[in-house]
Amino acid sequence: MLYNVVVNDWGETTYVPTALGNVLLVVVLIALLAVAVVFARKQRNKTGADDVDQKMAHSKLTVKQLAFCAMAIALGTVLSNIKLFHFPTGGSITLLSMLVICLPGYWFGLGAGIATGVAYGVLQLLIDPYVLYPMQLIVDYILAFGALGLSGLFSNAKFGLLKGYITAVLGRYVFAVISGWIFFGAYAWEGWDPLPYSLAYNAIYIFAEAAVTLLILSVKPVQNLFSKLKQMALND
């Protein structure tokens, strides 16, 4: 059995992973990190090296990319627990956690970004699961966090981090709205239909964090810092 069906303090039926389920999630997490590295390697074009040197370079690159993706997930997880504001029915304004999860996409491209985002979602499911329906798990933890990898669409663009972050946040917002509309409509404020409620509710915490992040990213020294981090991630 991969999960237990339990009733929480509010009378809600929730799904909690068992020990076997957690082991499977860890395996999936590791596999997703490996996928992120594969996509990251494809983003790099290595030329002018013989077979032996090229294999050695690829090996070093793989370890480095894995380390950067893993560090982003770890730091994002830590920052996600620094909640500037937490809503009782889910959703928090955190300290730049979405930005950190967007970084692998900005560094290594779309494939690596999405794989890292999904891996982060799996880790969130391990640490703090809140699952009312199996399909809600997919939308909230796989699709919504995976959408943060859309930052990779602008990995090589001018102002790529800003453009990528905005796109990633909008992607997460879309899936959060879908989840709130379909699965949490019963929690809608009095007089609100489920869709407008979900649009407003999810906008409050997602866009509030995004606004703070964009304000920080507008500072020139911060931009220079992230440019140097990208150079570190890509250079041998």
mmCIF file of the C-alpha atoms, coordinates in Angstrom:
data_MODEL
# 
_entry.id   MODEL 
# 
loop_
_atom_site.group_PDB 
_atom_site.id 
_atom_site.type_symbol 
_atom_site.label_atom_id 
_atom_site.label_alt_id 
_atom_site.label_comp_id 
_atom_site.label_asym_id 
_atom_site.label_entity_id 
_atom_site.label_seq_id 
_atom_site.pdbx_PDB_ins_code 
_atom_site.Cartn_x 
_atom_site.Cartn_y 
_atom_site.Cartn_z 
_atom_site.occupancy 
_atom_site.B_iso_or_equiv 
_atom_site.pdbx_formal_charge 
_atom_site.auth_seq_id 
_atom_site.auth_comp_id 
_atom_site.auth_asym_id 
_atom_site.auth_atom_id 
_atom_site.pdbx_PDB_model_num 
ATOM 1   C CA . MET A 1 1   ? 0.000   0.000  0.000   1.00 0.00 ? 1   MET A CA 1 
ATOM 2   C CA . LEU A 1 2   ? 1.464   3.339  -1.062  1.00 0.00 ? 2   LEU A CA 1 
ATOM 3   C CA . TYR A 1 3   ? -0.827  5.580  1.001   1.00 0.00 ? 3   TYR A CA 1 
ATOM 4   C CA . ASN A 1 4   ? -3.212  5.583  3.941   1.00 0.00 ? 4   ASN A CA 1 
ATOM 5   C CA . VAL A 1 5   ? -6.628  7.208  3.879   1.00 0.00 ? 5   VAL A CA 1 
ATOM 6   C CA . VAL A 1 6   ? -7.091  9.232  7.065   1.00 0.00 ? 6   VAL A CA 1 
ATOM 7   C CA . VAL A 1 7   ? -9.534  11.805 8.408   1.00 0.00 ? 7   VAL A CA 1 
ATOM 8   C CA . ASN A 1 8   ? -7.889  14.993 9.682   1.00 0.00 ? 8   ASN A CA 1 
ATOM 9   C CA . ASP A 1 9   ? -8.978  17.288 12.513  1.00 0.00 ? 9   ASP A CA 1 
ATOM 10  C CA . TRP A 1 10  ? -11.362 19.142 10.193  1.00 0.00 ? 10  TRP A CA 1 
ATOM 11  C CA . GLY A 1 11  ? -13.154 15.992 9.117   1.00 0.00 ? 11  GLY A CA 1 
ATOM 12  C CA . GLU A 1 12  ? -11.489 15.925 5.698   1.00 0.00 ? 12  GLU A CA 1 
ATOM 13  C CA . THR A 1 13  ? -10.472 12.659 4.086   1.00 0.00 ? 13  THR A CA 1 
ATOM 14  C CA . THR A 1 14  ? -6.804  12.933 3.145   1.00 0.00 ? 14  THR A CA 1 
ATOM 15  C CA . TYR A 1 15  ? -4.198  10.662 1.607   1.00 0.00 ? 15  TYR A CA 1 
ATOM 16  C CA . VAL A 1 16  ? -0.905  10.227 3.470   1.00 0.00 ? 16  VAL A CA 1 
ATOM 17  C CA . PRO A 1 17  ? 2.011   8.260  1.959   1.00 0.00 ? 17  PRO A CA 1 
ATOM 18  C CA . THR A 1 18  ? 3.063   5.096  3.786   1.00 0.00 ? 18  THR A CA 1 
ATOM 19  C CA . ALA A 1 19  ? 6.706   4.141  4.365   1.00 0.00 ? 19  ALA A CA 1 
ATOM 20  C CA . LEU A 1 20  ? 6.684   2.304  1.042   1.00 0.00 ? 20  LEU A CA 1 
ATOM 21  C CA . GLY A 1 21  ? 5.065   5.300  -0.604  1.00 0.00 ? 21  GLY A CA 1 
ATOM 22  C CA . ASN A 1 22  ? 7.758   7.588  0.794   1.00 0.00 ? 22  ASN A CA 1 
ATOM 23  C CA . VAL A 1 23  ? 10.483  5.267  -0.504  1.00 0.00 ? 23  VAL A CA 1 
ATOM 24  C CA . LEU A 1 24  ? 8.884   5.366  -3.939  1.00 0.00 ? 24  LEU A CA 1 
ATOM 25  C CA . LEU A 1 25  ? 8.722   9.165  -3.801  1.00 0.00 ? 25  LEU A CA 1 
ATOM 26  C CA . VAL A 1 26  ? 12.425  9.312  -2.927  1.00 0.00 ? 26  VAL A CA 1 
ATOM 27  C CA . VAL A 1 27  ? 13.215  7.070  -5.897  1.00 0.00 ? 27  VAL A CA 1 
ATOM 28  C CA . VAL A 1 28  ? 11.138  9.331  -8.131  1.00 0.00 ? 28  VAL A CA 1 
ATOM 29  C CA . LEU A 1 29  ? 12.924  12.386 -6.707  1.00 0.00 ? 29  LEU A CA 1 
ATOM 30  C CA . ILE A 1 30  ? 16.345  10.920 -7.523  1.00 0.00 ? 30  ILE A CA 1 
ATOM 31  C CA . ALA A 1 31  ? 15.190  9.904  -10.994 1.00 0.00 ? 31  ALA A CA 1 
ATOM 32  C CA . LEU A 1 32  ? 13.903  13.409 -11.668 1.00 0.00 ? 32  LEU A CA 1 
ATOM 33  C CA . LEU A 1 33  ? 17.233  14.915 -10.642 1.00 0.00 ? 33  LEU A CA 1 
ATOM 34  C CA . ALA A 1 34  ? 18.930  12.561 -13.080 1.00 0.00 ? 34  ALA A CA 1 
ATOM 35  C CA . VAL A 1 35  ? 16.516  13.662 -15.806 1.00 0.00 ? 35  VAL A CA 1 
ATOM 36  C CA . ALA A 1 36  ? 17.301  17.294 -14.984 1.00 0.00 ? 36  ALA A CA 1 
ATOM 37  C CA . VAL A 1 37  ? 20.994  16.593 -15.463 1.00 0.00 ? 37  VAL A CA 1 
ATOM 38  C CA . VAL A 1 38  ? 20.373  14.859 -18.804 1.00 0.00 ? 38  VAL A CA 1 
ATOM 39  C CA . PHE A 1 39  ? 18.518  17.908 -20.087 1.00 0.00 ? 39  PHE A CA 1 
ATOM 40  C CA . ALA A 1 40  ? 21.181  20.209 -18.666 1.00 0.00 ? 40  ALA A CA 1 
ATOM 41  C CA . ARG A 1 41  ? 23.914  18.308 -20.487 1.00 0.00 ? 41  ARG A CA 1 
ATOM 42  C CA . LYS A 1 42  ? 22.048  18.636 -23.765 1.00 0.00 ? 42  LYS A CA 1 
ATOM 43  C CA . GLN A 1 43  ? 22.003  22.379 -23.213 1.00 0.00 ? 43  GLN A CA 1 
ATOM 44  C CA . ARG A 1 44  ? 25.786  22.455 -23.366 1.00 0.00 ? 44  ARG A CA 1 
ATOM 45  C CA . ASN A 1 45  ? 27.683  22.012 -26.629 1.00 0.00 ? 45  ASN A CA 1 
ATOM 46  C CA . LYS A 1 46  ? 31.154  20.585 -26.094 1.00 0.00 ? 46  LYS A CA 1 
ATOM 47  C CA . THR A 1 47  ? 33.507  20.924 -29.052 1.00 0.00 ? 47  THR A CA 1 
ATOM 48  C CA . GLY A 1 48  ? 37.186  20.497 -29.759 1.00 0.00 ? 48  GLY A CA 1 
ATOM 49  C CA . ALA A 1 49  ? 37.865  17.654 -27.303 1.00 0.00 ? 49  ALA A CA 1 
ATOM 50  C CA . ASP A 1 50  ? 38.965  14.117 -28.012 1.00 0.00 ? 50  ASP A CA 1 
ATOM 51  C CA . ASP A 1 51  ? 36.845  11.182 -26.851 1.00 0.00 ? 51  ASP A CA 1 
ATOM 52  C CA . VAL A 1 52  ? 38.634  10.697 -23.535 1.00 0.00 ? 52  VAL A CA 1 
ATOM 53  C CA . ASP A 1 53  ? 38.663  14.377 -22.631 1.00 0.00 ? 53  ASP A CA 1 
ATOM 54  C CA . GLN A 1 54  ? 35.042  14.770 -23.681 1.00 0.00 ? 54  GLN A CA 1 
ATOM 55  C CA . LYS A 1 55  ? 33.915  11.882 -21.483 1.00 0.00 ? 55  LYS A CA 1 
ATOM 56  C CA . MET A 1 56  ? 35.811  13.308 -18.523 1.00 0.00 ? 56  MET A CA 1 
ATOM 57  C CA . ALA A 1 57  ? 34.314  16.763 -19.124 1.00 0.00 ? 57  ALA A CA 1 
ATOM 58  C CA . HIS A 1 58  ? 30.808  15.328 -19.353 1.00 0.00 ? 58  HIS A CA 1 
ATOM 59  C CA . SER A 1 59  ? 31.343  13.401 -16.106 1.00 0.00 ? 59  SER A CA 1 
ATOM 60  C CA . LYS A 1 60  ? 32.438  16.535 -14.273 1.00 0.00 ? 60  LYS A CA 1 
ATOM 61  C CA . LEU A 1 61  ? 29.600  18.499 -15.804 1.00 0.00 ? 61  LEU A CA 1 
ATOM 62  C CA . THR A 1 62  ? 27.054  15.917 -14.713 1.00 0.00 ? 62  THR A CA 1 
ATOM 63  C CA . VAL A 1 63  ? 28.198  16.028 -11.092 1.00 0.00 ? 63  VAL A CA 1 
ATOM 64  C CA . LYS A 1 64  ? 28.241  19.818 -11.113 1.00 0.00 ? 64  LYS A CA 1 
ATOM 65  C CA . GLN A 1 65  ? 24.791  20.155 -12.633 1.00 0.00 ? 65  GLN A CA 1 
ATOM 66  C CA . LEU A 1 66  ? 23.367  17.592 -10.243 1.00 0.00 ? 66  LEU A CA 1 
ATOM 67  C CA . ALA A 1 67  ? 24.876  19.539 -7.354  1.00 0.00 ? 67  ALA A CA 1 
ATOM 68  C CA . PHE A 1 68  ? 23.409  22.849 -8.545  1.00 0.00 ? 68  PHE A CA 1 
ATOM 69  C CA . CYS A 1 69  ? 19.938  21.352 -9.103  1.00 0.00 ? 69  CYS A CA 1 
ATOM 70  C CA . ALA A 1 70  ? 20.033  19.584 -5.732  1.00 0.00 ? 70  ALA A CA 1 
ATOM 71  C CA . MET A 1 71  ? 21.183  22.757 -3.958  1.00 0.00 ? 71  MET A CA 1 
ATOM 72  C CA . ALA A 1 72  ? 18.336  24.724 -5.543  1.00 0.00 ? 72  ALA A CA 1 
ATOM 73  C CA . ILE A 1 73  ? 15.817  22.142 -4.327  1.00 0.00 ? 73  ILE A CA 1 
ATOM 74  C CA . ALA A 1 74  ? 17.335  22.080 -0.835  1.00 0.00 ? 74  ALA A CA 1 
ATOM 75  C CA . LEU A 1 75  ? 17.473  25.872 -0.518  1.00 0.00 ? 75  LEU A CA 1 
ATOM 76  C CA . GLY A 1 76  ? 13.981  26.235 -1.968  1.00 0.00 ? 76  GLY A CA 1 
ATOM 77  C CA . THR A 1 77  ? 12.694  23.763 0.614   1.00 0.00 ? 77  THR A CA 1 
ATOM 78  C CA . VAL A 1 78  ? 14.325  25.688 3.454   1.00 0.00 ? 78  VAL A CA 1 
ATOM 79  C CA . LEU A 1 79  ? 12.949  29.003 2.190   1.00 0.00 ? 79  LEU A CA 1 
ATOM 80  C CA . SER A 1 80  ? 9.475   27.513 1.713   1.00 0.00 ? 80  SER A CA 1 
ATOM 81  C CA . ASN A 1 81  ? 9.384   26.987 5.476   1.00 0.00 ? 81  ASN A CA 1 
ATOM 82  C CA . ILE A 1 82  ? 10.133  30.668 6.093   1.00 0.00 ? 82  ILE A CA 1 
ATOM 83  C CA . LYS A 1 83  ? 6.552   31.814 5.707   1.00 0.00 ? 83  LYS A CA 1 
ATOM 84  C CA . LEU A 1 84  ? 5.936   35.547 5.749   1.00 0.00 ? 84  LEU A CA 1 
ATOM 85  C CA . PHE A 1 85  ? 2.219   34.755 5.769   1.00 0.00 ? 85  PHE A CA 1 
ATOM 86  C CA . HIS A 1 86  ? 0.327   31.458 5.737   1.00 0.00 ? 86  HIS A CA 1 
ATOM 87  C CA . PHE A 1 87  ? -3.303  30.985 4.755   1.00 0.00 ? 87  PHE A CA 1 
ATOM 88  C CA . PRO A 1 88  ? -5.298  28.499 6.850   1.00 0.00 ? 88  PRO A CA 1 
ATOM 89  C CA . THR A 1 89  ? -6.640  26.611 3.814   1.00 0.00 ? 89  THR A CA 1 
ATOM 90  C CA . GLY A 1 90  ? -3.296  26.405 2.020   1.00 0.00 ? 90  GLY A CA 1 
ATOM 91  C CA . GLY A 1 91  ? -0.893  28.747 0.290   1.00 0.00 ? 91  GLY A CA 1 
ATOM 92  C CA . SER A 1 92  ? 1.911   30.834 1.757   1.00 0.00 ? 92  SER A CA 1 
ATOM 93  C CA . ILE A 1 93  ? 3.981   33.886 0.991   1.00 0.00 ? 93  ILE A CA 1 
ATOM 94  C CA . THR A 1 94  ? 7.515   32.566 1.407   1.00 0.00 ? 94  THR A CA 1 
ATOM 95  C CA . LEU A 1 95  ? 10.995  34.038 1.303   1.00 0.00 ? 95  LEU A CA 1 
ATOM 96  C CA . LEU A 1 96  ? 11.902  33.737 -2.402  1.00 0.00 ? 96  LEU A CA 1 
ATOM 97  C CA . SER A 1 97  ? 11.332  29.967 -2.591  1.00 0.00 ? 97  SER A CA 1 
ATOM 98  C CA . MET A 1 98  ? 9.763   30.160 -6.076  1.00 0.00 ? 98  MET A CA 1 
ATOM 99  C CA . LEU A 1 99  ? 12.735  32.138 -7.380  1.00 0.00 ? 99  LEU A CA 1 
ATOM 100 C CA . VAL A 1 100 ? 15.227  29.545 -6.175  1.00 0.00 ? 100 VAL A CA 1 
ATOM 101 C CA . ILE A 1 101 ? 13.312  26.711 -7.872  1.00 0.00 ? 101 ILE A CA 1 
ATOM 102 C CA . CYS A 1 102 ? 13.257  28.754 -11.098 1.00 0.00 ? 102 CYS A CA 1 
ATOM 103 C CA . LEU A 1 103 ? 17.058  28.951 -11.170 1.00 0.00 ? 103 LEU A CA 1 
ATOM 104 C CA . PRO A 1 104 ? 17.859  25.519 -12.704 1.00 0.00 ? 104 PRO A CA 1 
ATOM 105 C CA . GLY A 1 105 ? 15.644  26.400 -15.668 1.00 0.00 ? 105 GLY A CA 1 
ATOM 106 C CA . TYR A 1 106 ? 17.415  29.739 -16.021 1.00 0.00 ? 106 TYR A CA 1 
ATOM 107 C CA . TRP A 1 107 ? 20.777  27.980 -15.817 1.00 0.00 ? 107 TRP A CA 1 
ATOM 108 C CA . PHE A 1 108 ? 20.209  24.826 -17.837 1.00 0.00 ? 108 PHE A CA 1 
ATOM 109 C CA . GLY A 1 109 ? 17.053  25.259 -19.926 1.00 0.00 ? 109 GLY A CA 1 
ATOM 110 C CA . LEU A 1 110 ? 13.442  24.111 -20.037 1.00 0.00 ? 110 LEU A CA 1 
ATOM 111 C CA . GLY A 1 111 ? 13.855  20.357 -19.580 1.00 0.00 ? 111 GLY A CA 1 
ATOM 112 C CA . ALA A 1 112 ? 16.146  20.642 -16.572 1.00 0.00 ? 112 ALA A CA 1 
ATOM 113 C CA . GLY A 1 113 ? 13.922  23.335 -15.091 1.00 0.00 ? 113 GLY A CA 1 
ATOM 114 C CA . ILE A 1 114 ? 10.717  21.310 -15.313 1.00 0.00 ? 114 ILE A CA 1 
ATOM 115 C CA . ALA A 1 115 ? 12.388  18.163 -13.976 1.00 0.00 ? 115 ALA A CA 1 
ATOM 116 C CA . THR A 1 116 ? 13.782  20.134 -11.028 1.00 0.00 ? 116 THR A CA 1 
ATOM 117 C CA . GLY A 1 117 ? 10.408  21.754 -10.352 1.00 0.00 ? 117 GLY A CA 1 
ATOM 118 C CA . VAL A 1 118 ? 8.653   18.384 -10.338 1.00 0.00 ? 118 VAL A CA 1 
ATOM 119 C CA . ALA A 1 119 ? 11.369  16.959 -8.059  1.00 0.00 ? 119 ALA A CA 1 
ATOM 120 C CA . TYR A 1 120 ? 10.779  19.869 -5.683  1.00 0.00 ? 120 TYR A CA 1 
ATOM 121 C CA . GLY A 1 121 ? 7.050   19.142 -5.762  1.00 0.00 ? 121 GLY A CA 1 
ATOM 122 C CA . VAL A 1 122 ? 7.706   15.495 -4.889  1.00 0.00 ? 122 VAL A CA 1 
ATOM 123 C CA . LEU A 1 123 ? 9.855   16.620 -1.958  1.00 0.00 ? 123 LEU A CA 1 
ATOM 124 C CA . GLN A 1 124 ? 7.082   18.946 -0.768  1.00 0.00 ? 124 GLN A CA 1 
ATOM 125 C CA . LEU A 1 125 ? 4.716   15.983 -0.946  1.00 0.00 ? 125 LEU A CA 1 
ATOM 126 C CA . LEU A 1 126 ? 7.112   14.016 1.255   1.00 0.00 ? 126 LEU A CA 1 
ATOM 127 C CA . ILE A 1 127 ? 7.533   16.791 3.819   1.00 0.00 ? 127 ILE A CA 1 
ATOM 128 C CA . ASP A 1 128 ? 4.077   18.337 4.092   1.00 0.00 ? 128 ASP A CA 1 
ATOM 129 C CA . PRO A 1 129 ? 1.398   16.423 2.157   1.00 0.00 ? 129 PRO A CA 1 
ATOM 130 C CA . TYR A 1 130 ? -2.090  17.885 1.879   1.00 0.00 ? 130 TYR A CA 1 
ATOM 131 C CA . VAL A 1 131 ? -3.993  15.644 -0.490  1.00 0.00 ? 131 VAL A CA 1 
ATOM 132 C CA . LEU A 1 132 ? -7.779  15.434 -0.617  1.00 0.00 ? 132 LEU A CA 1 
ATOM 133 C CA . TYR A 1 133 ? -8.010  13.766 -4.023  1.00 0.00 ? 133 TYR A CA 1 
ATOM 134 C CA . PRO A 1 134 ? -5.480  11.761 -6.069  1.00 0.00 ? 134 PRO A CA 1 
ATOM 135 C CA . MET A 1 135 ? -5.865  14.077 -9.072  1.00 0.00 ? 135 MET A CA 1 
ATOM 136 C CA . GLN A 1 136 ? -5.341  17.084 -6.818  1.00 0.00 ? 136 GLN A CA 1 
ATOM 137 C CA . LEU A 1 137 ? -1.939  15.628 -5.935  1.00 0.00 ? 137 LEU A CA 1 
ATOM 138 C CA . ILE A 1 138 ? -0.950  15.720 -9.604  1.00 0.00 ? 138 ILE A CA 1 
ATOM 139 C CA . VAL A 1 139 ? -2.179  19.273 -10.142 1.00 0.00 ? 139 VAL A CA 1 
ATOM 140 C CA . ASP A 1 140 ? -0.806  20.778 -6.921  1.00 0.00 ? 140 ASP A CA 1 
ATOM 141 C CA . TYR A 1 141 ? 2.488   18.953 -6.555  1.00 0.00 ? 141 TYR A CA 1 
ATOM 142 C CA . ILE A 1 142 ? 3.496   17.845 -10.052 1.00 0.00 ? 142 ILE A CA 1 
ATOM 143 C CA . LEU A 1 143 ? 2.038   20.344 -12.519 1.00 0.00 ? 143 LEU A CA 1 
ATOM 144 C CA . ALA A 1 144 ? 2.069   23.506 -10.384 1.00 0.00 ? 144 ALA A CA 1 
ATOM 145 C CA . PHE A 1 145 ? 5.643   23.124 -9.151  1.00 0.00 ? 145 PHE A CA 1 
ATOM 146 C CA . GLY A 1 146 ? 6.771   21.691 -12.471 1.00 0.00 ? 146 GLY A CA 1 
ATOM 147 C CA . ALA A 1 147 ? 5.533   24.911 -14.075 1.00 0.00 ? 147 ALA A CA 1 
ATOM 148 C CA . LEU A 1 148 ? 8.280   26.785 -12.227 1.00 0.00 ? 148 LEU A CA 1 
ATOM 149 C CA . GLY A 1 149 ? 10.625  25.169 -14.731 1.00 0.00 ? 149 GLY A CA 1 
ATOM 150 C CA . LEU A 1 150 ? 9.084   27.325 -17.457 1.00 0.00 ? 150 LEU A CA 1 
ATOM 151 C CA . SER A 1 151 ? 11.813  29.782 -16.515 1.00 0.00 ? 151 SER A CA 1 
ATOM 152 C CA . GLY A 1 152 ? 13.922  27.702 -18.895 1.00 0.00 ? 152 GLY A CA 1 
ATOM 153 C CA . LEU A 1 153 ? 12.068  29.169 -21.873 1.00 0.00 ? 153 LEU A CA 1 
ATOM 154 C CA . PHE A 1 154 ? 14.197  32.286 -21.440 1.00 0.00 ? 154 PHE A CA 1 
ATOM 155 C CA . SER A 1 155 ? 17.482  30.741 -20.311 1.00 0.00 ? 155 SER A CA 1 
ATOM 156 C CA . ASN A 1 156 ? 19.386  32.383 -23.173 1.00 0.00 ? 156 ASN A CA 1 
ATOM 157 C CA . ALA A 1 157 ? 17.317  35.560 -23.470 1.00 0.00 ? 157 ALA A CA 1 
ATOM 158 C CA . LYS A 1 158 ? 18.207  39.081 -22.410 1.00 0.00 ? 158 LYS A CA 1 
ATOM 159 C CA . PHE A 1 159 ? 16.783  39.658 -18.927 1.00 0.00 ? 159 PHE A CA 1 
ATOM 160 C CA . GLY A 1 160 ? 16.113  35.931 -18.995 1.00 0.00 ? 160 GLY A CA 1 
ATOM 161 C CA . LEU A 1 161 ? 15.757  35.543 -15.237 1.00 0.00 ? 161 LEU A CA 1 
ATOM 162 C CA . LEU A 1 162 ? 13.076  38.235 -14.995 1.00 0.00 ? 162 LEU A CA 1 
ATOM 163 C CA . LYS A 1 163 ? 11.152  36.960 -18.016 1.00 0.00 ? 163 LYS A CA 1 
ATOM 164 C CA . GLY A 1 164 ? 11.522  33.358 -16.951 1.00 0.00 ? 164 GLY A CA 1 
ATOM 165 C CA . TYR A 1 165 ? 10.447  34.032 -13.383 1.00 0.00 ? 165 TYR A CA 1 
ATOM 166 C CA . ILE A 1 166 ? 7.313   35.895 -14.450 1.00 0.00 ? 166 ILE A CA 1 
ATOM 167 C CA . THR A 1 167 ? 6.398   33.116 -16.893 1.00 0.00 ? 167 THR A CA 1 
ATOM 168 C CA . ALA A 1 168 ? 7.023   30.432 -14.272 1.00 0.00 ? 168 ALA A CA 1 
ATOM 169 C CA . VAL A 1 169 ? 4.919   32.207 -11.664 1.00 0.00 ? 169 VAL A CA 1 
ATOM 170 C CA . LEU A 1 170 ? 2.048   32.599 -14.123 1.00 0.00 ? 170 LEU A CA 1 
ATOM 171 C CA . GLY A 1 171 ? 2.324   28.896 -14.933 1.00 0.00 ? 171 GLY A CA 1 
ATOM 172 C CA . ARG A 1 172 ? 2.115   27.939 -11.282 1.00 0.00 ? 172 ARG A CA 1 
ATOM 173 C CA . TYR A 1 173 ? -0.799  30.330 -10.813 1.00 0.00 ? 173 TYR A CA 1 
ATOM 174 C CA . VAL A 1 174 ? -2.782  28.696 -13.626 1.00 0.00 ? 174 VAL A CA 1 
ATOM 175 C CA . PHE A 1 175 ? -2.503  25.261 -12.039 1.00 0.00 ? 175 PHE A CA 1 
ATOM 176 C CA . ALA A 1 176 ? -3.202  26.623 -8.556  1.00 0.00 ? 176 ALA A CA 1 
ATOM 177 C CA . VAL A 1 177 ? -6.383  28.244 -9.876  1.00 0.00 ? 177 VAL A CA 1 
ATOM 178 C CA . ILE A 1 178 ? -7.456  25.006 -11.548 1.00 0.00 ? 178 ILE A CA 1 
ATOM 179 C CA . SER A 1 179 ? -6.892  23.104 -8.313  1.00 0.00 ? 179 SER A CA 1 
ATOM 180 C CA . GLY A 1 180 ? -8.771  25.643 -6.216  1.00 0.00 ? 180 GLY A CA 1 
ATOM 181 C CA . TRP A 1 181 ? -11.653 25.767 -8.668  1.00 0.00 ? 181 TRP A CA 1 
ATOM 182 C CA . ILE A 1 182 ? -12.097 22.003 -9.033  1.00 0.00 ? 182 ILE A CA 1 
ATOM 183 C CA . PHE A 1 183 ? -11.020 20.606 -5.671  1.00 0.00 ? 183 PHE A CA 1 
ATOM 184 C CA . PHE A 1 184 ? -11.480 23.407 -3.135  1.00 0.00 ? 184 PHE A CA 1 
ATOM 185 C CA . GLY A 1 185 ? -14.618 25.153 -4.378  1.00 0.00 ? 185 GLY A CA 1 
ATOM 186 C CA . ALA A 1 186 ? -16.408 24.196 -1.159  1.00 0.00 ? 186 ALA A CA 1 
ATOM 187 C CA . TYR A 1 187 ? -14.107 26.598 0.707   1.00 0.00 ? 187 TYR A CA 1 
ATOM 188 C CA . ALA A 1 188 ? -15.147 29.599 -1.403  1.00 0.00 ? 188 ALA A CA 1 
ATOM 189 C CA . TRP A 1 189 ? -15.902 32.770 0.505   1.00 0.00 ? 189 TRP A CA 1 
ATOM 190 C CA . GLU A 1 190 ? -19.562 33.460 1.127   1.00 0.00 ? 190 GLU A CA 1 
ATOM 191 C CA . GLY A 1 191 ? -21.181 34.856 -2.006  1.00 0.00 ? 191 GLY A CA 1 
ATOM 192 C CA . TRP A 1 192 ? -18.276 33.810 -4.259  1.00 0.00 ? 192 TRP A CA 1 
ATOM 193 C CA . ASP A 1 193 ? -18.427 31.210 -6.987  1.00 0.00 ? 193 ASP A CA 1 
ATOM 194 C CA . PRO A 1 194 ? -15.535 28.693 -6.987  1.00 0.00 ? 194 PRO A CA 1 
ATOM 195 C CA . LEU A 1 195 ? -13.679 30.089 -10.021 1.00 0.00 ? 195 LEU A CA 1 
ATOM 196 C CA . PRO A 1 196 ? -13.573 33.782 -8.990  1.00 0.00 ? 196 PRO A CA 1 
ATOM 197 C CA . TYR A 1 197 ? -12.697 32.651 -5.477  1.00 0.00 ? 197 TYR A CA 1 
ATOM 198 C CA . SER A 1 198 ? -9.802  30.543 -6.726  1.00 0.00 ? 198 SER A CA 1 
ATOM 199 C CA . LEU A 1 199 ? -8.569  33.330 -9.009  1.00 0.00 ? 199 LEU A CA 1 
ATOM 200 C CA . ALA A 1 200 ? -8.530  35.808 -6.121  1.00 0.00 ? 200 ALA A CA 1 
ATOM 201 C CA . TYR A 1 201 ? -7.320  33.474 -3.382  1.00 0.00 ? 201 TYR A CA 1 
ATOM 202 C CA . ASN A 1 202 ? -4.331  32.127 -5.275  1.00 0.00 ? 202 ASN A CA 1 
ATOM 203 C CA . ALA A 1 203 ? -3.435  35.549 -6.673  1.00 0.00 ? 203 ALA A CA 1 
ATOM 204 C CA . ILE A 1 204 ? -3.065  36.946 -3.162  1.00 0.00 ? 204 ILE A CA 1 
ATOM 205 C CA . TYR A 1 205 ? -0.193  34.754 -2.036  1.00 0.00 ? 205 TYR A CA 1 
ATOM 206 C CA . ILE A 1 206 ? 1.443   33.877 -5.370  1.00 0.00 ? 206 ILE A CA 1 
ATOM 207 C CA . PHE A 1 207 ? 1.567   37.411 -6.761  1.00 0.00 ? 207 PHE A CA 1 
ATOM 208 C CA . ALA A 1 208 ? 2.453   38.935 -3.386  1.00 0.00 ? 208 ALA A CA 1 
ATOM 209 C CA . GLU A 1 209 ? 5.587   36.786 -3.229  1.00 0.00 ? 209 GLU A CA 1 
ATOM 210 C CA . ALA A 1 210 ? 6.274   37.486 -6.906  1.00 0.00 ? 210 ALA A CA 1 
ATOM 211 C CA . ALA A 1 211 ? 6.015   41.248 -6.347  1.00 0.00 ? 211 ALA A CA 1 
ATOM 212 C CA . VAL A 1 212 ? 8.529   41.134 -3.495  1.00 0.00 ? 212 VAL A CA 1 
ATOM 213 C CA . THR A 1 213 ? 10.854  38.957 -5.577  1.00 0.00 ? 213 THR A CA 1 
ATOM 214 C CA . LEU A 1 214 ? 10.682  41.211 -8.635  1.00 0.00 ? 214 LEU A CA 1 
ATOM 215 C CA . LEU A 1 215 ? 11.422  44.208 -6.444  1.00 0.00 ? 215 LEU A CA 1 
ATOM 216 C CA . ILE A 1 216 ? 14.550  42.472 -5.157  1.00 0.00 ? 216 ILE A CA 1 
ATOM 217 C CA . LEU A 1 217 ? 15.565  41.395 -8.668  1.00 0.00 ? 217 LEU A CA 1 
ATOM 218 C CA . SER A 1 218 ? 15.309  44.991 -9.879  1.00 0.00 ? 218 SER A CA 1 
ATOM 219 C CA . VAL A 1 219 ? 18.330  45.890 -7.735  1.00 0.00 ? 219 VAL A CA 1 
ATOM 220 C CA . LYS A 1 220 ? 21.458  45.957 -9.908  1.00 0.00 ? 220 LYS A CA 1 
ATOM 221 C CA . PRO A 1 221 ? 23.827  44.208 -7.456  1.00 0.00 ? 221 PRO A CA 1 
ATOM 222 C CA . VAL A 1 222 ? 21.296  41.379 -7.121  1.00 0.00 ? 222 VAL A CA 1 
ATOM 223 C CA . GLN A 1 223 ? 21.142  41.037 -10.910 1.00 0.00 ? 223 GLN A CA 1 
ATOM 224 C CA . ASN A 1 224 ? 24.934  40.871 -11.026 1.00 0.00 ? 224 ASN A CA 1 
ATOM 225 C CA . LEU A 1 225 ? 24.933  38.197 -8.320  1.00 0.00 ? 225 LEU A CA 1 
ATOM 226 C CA . PHE A 1 226 ? 22.556  35.951 -10.271 1.00 0.00 ? 226 PHE A CA 1 
ATOM 227 C CA . SER A 1 227 ? 24.564  36.487 -13.451 1.00 0.00 ? 227 SER A CA 1 
ATOM 228 C CA . LYS A 1 228 ? 27.685  35.293 -11.638 1.00 0.00 ? 228 LYS A CA 1 
ATOM 229 C CA . LEU A 1 229 ? 25.792  32.300 -10.258 1.00 0.00 ? 229 LEU A CA 1 
ATOM 230 C CA . LYS A 1 230 ? 24.794  31.331 -13.790 1.00 0.00 ? 230 LYS A CA 1 
ATOM 231 C CA . GLN A 1 231 ? 28.404  31.591 -14.941 1.00 0.00 ? 231 GLN A CA 1 
ATOM 232 C CA . MET A 1 232 ? 29.438  29.346 -12.061 1.00 0.00 ? 232 MET A CA 1 
ATOM 233 C CA . ALA A 1 233 ? 26.742  26.818 -12.970 1.00 0.00 ? 233 ALA A CA 1 
ATOM 234 C CA . LEU A 1 234 ? 27.743  26.687 -16.639 1.00 0.00 ? 234 LEU A CA 1 
ATOM 235 C CA . ASN A 1 235 ? 31.517  27.047 -16.509 1.00 0.00 ? 235 ASN A CA 1 
ATOM 236 C CA . ASP A 1 236 ? 33.805  24.069 -15.946 1.00 0.00 ? 236 ASP A CA 1 
# 
